[in-house]
Amino acid sequence: MMIISAIILTALPLGLALAAISDLFTMTIPNRISIALLAIFVATAPFIGLSWADIGMSLVAGCLVFAACFALFAMNVMGGGDAKLLTATVVWYGFNHSLLAYLVTVGYVGGGVTLMFLLLRASSNSVMAMGIPLPASLVTAKKIPYGIAIAIAGFLTFQQSPIYSLAIASFN
């Protein structure tokens, strides 16, 4: 049980960190990160004590978020990697108050990250003149690496999720 708990407590933060780093430097989030996060949730949730109803509702939440993200992707508002990462992370929260906290946090942090990158790009000549080593994609790309916002929101809210609480309780 402790191994399952350790996997649960590390998988989401590690996956989010890898996604954020990849998005920062390459402006892409590898599909394998989203697939791994979803697979690890499905593989571990039953063994930590999450009920089948809660697991089902987590998957329903993932489907609803995927539908919304797909619509945003189709309108060219959201990147495909961001949509898949958000979908894969939502299942870790379930269909409860922690999901709302996570999505609201993604929105607020996303606004801050977007503002930061717009300001950085507006003053890119000054930043480059200072010799600050930044990937060229951060200064010249038209996209915002929203995976960073998704990761920060996950770090801030994961402890509110039911699966996190069950994993922590298993250590007692």
Summary of the structure (lengths in Angstrom):
residues: 172
radius of gyration: 17.1
end to end distance: 11.4
largest distance: 56.5
contacts: 540
relative contact order: 0.19
helix: 79%
strand: 0%
